[in-house]
Amino acid sequence: MTVLLALGSALAYGLSDFLGGLVSRRTSAWPVAFIAQVGAALGAAMVAVFVPGHPMTGDLLWGALAGIGSGTGGAFLYRGFAAGRMGVVAPVSAVGAAVLPVLVALGIGERPALLVWLGVLLALPAIWLVSREPTAGAVGAAAGLVDGVLAGLGFGLLFAAMGQVPDSAGLWPVALAQVTAVVSIAVTAAVLGQRWLPSTRFEAWGLVAGVLATTAVVLFLLATQSGLLTVAAVLTSLYPAFTVLLAATVLREHIHRGQAVGLLLSGVAVALVAAG
């Protein structure tokens, strides 16, 4: 069940990123990120009302910490994308999002089986290859690396913190995480001198991307509650594979050789984790 939930989370993240990317191409990325996060917060709050749970103070604090990670991770990811460093930022951030929660999981005592470890080790280069753009050169690579590392730390913090929320807490920690992320994105954008308030109707499509992101977080939380954080975090971090497949299917974008190898490795990694 953990594998299916984590893959469902990866699919939802992939859909969210695909839609957010389409909208961002026709407008500024920051307002789209902000309105998407607002949609995520609204969606999470509506779902939380109908899901029974009694969150403790510690559960809510974990949710708030996850929101800070989500907001700052998204902010630095969009900053790197806006500067044209997608080929550096995307793979570094995606791998970072997987590695940090794995380290946290090991620190709290998780010990995956050998096949799971093999799947994890294959998943890391798979994430890198799928996310990597062949045109990424040396120009701006250093700055892109910084943005990618910061984004990866943010998303890794999101996964690691959300993995500490028990099923008895319901979904209010998720809702709080999304609200905190709204504030985090607005503050980060303001500090960086970027326009973050939406100004066109087209940017409202970000709300749909936000609802998909909420779905992804909820599925990830359920995955961590039903199994290992290591498994949930690594499989969820394969979301770039779904984004690439959607771009190839819907937009007819070419899948280059490295991405094809990454997709193949992704499939093998999932099979190994599931078998373990």
Secondary structure as the mmCIF struct_conf table of DSSP 4:
data_model
#
loop_
_struct_conf.conf_type_id
_struct_conf.id
_struct_conf.beg_label_comp_id
_struct_conf.beg_label_asym_id
_struct_conf.beg_label_seq_id
_struct_conf.end_label_comp_id
_struct_conf.end_label_asym_id
_struct_conf.end_label_seq_id
HELX_RH_AL_P HELX_RH_AL_P1 THR A 2 ARG A 25
TURN_TY1_P TURN_TY1_P1 ARG A 26 ARG A 26
BEND BEND1 THR A 27 THR A 27
HELX_RH_AL_P HELX_RH_AL_P2 ALA A 29 PHE A 50
BEND BEND2 VAL A 51 VAL A 51
HELX_RH_AL_P HELX_RH_AL_P3 THR A 57 ALA A 82
TURN_TY1_P TURN_TY1_P2 ALA A 83 GLY A 84
HELX_RH_AL_P HELX_RH_AL_P4 MET A 86 GLY A 107
TURN_TY1_P TURN_TY1_P3 ILE A 108 GLY A 109
HELX_RH_AL_P HELX_RH_AL_P5 LEU A 114 SER A 131
TURN_TY1_P TURN_TY1_P4 PRO A 134 THR A 135
BEND BEND3 ALA A 138 ALA A 138
TURN_TY1_P TURN_TY1_P5 VAL A 139 GLY A 140
HELX_RH_AL_P HELX_RH_AL_P6 ALA A 141 MET A 162
TURN_TY1_P TURN_TY1_P6 GLY A 163 GLN A 164
HELX_RH_3T_P HELX_RH_3T_P1 ASP A 167 ALA A 169
TURN_TY1_P TURN_TY1_P7 GLY A 170 LEU A 171
HELX_RH_AL_P HELX_RH_AL_P7 TRP A 172 VAL A 191
TURN_TY1_P TURN_TY1_P8 LEU A 192 GLY A 193
BEND BEND4 LEU A 197 LEU A 197
BEND BEND5 THR A 200 THR A 200
HELX_RH_3T_P HELX_RH_3T_P2 ARG A 201 TRP A 205
HELX_RH_AL_P HELX_RH_AL_P8 GLY A 206 SER A 226
BEND BEND6 GLY A 227 GLY A 227
HELX_RH_AL_P HELX_RH_AL_P9 LEU A 229 THR A 236
TURN_TY1_P TURN_TY1_P9 SER A 237 LEU A 238
HELX_RH_AL_P HELX_RH_AL_P10 TYR A 239 VAL A 250
BEND BEND7 LEU A 251 LEU A 251
HELX_RH_AL_P HELX_RH_AL_P11 ARG A 257 ALA A 275
#
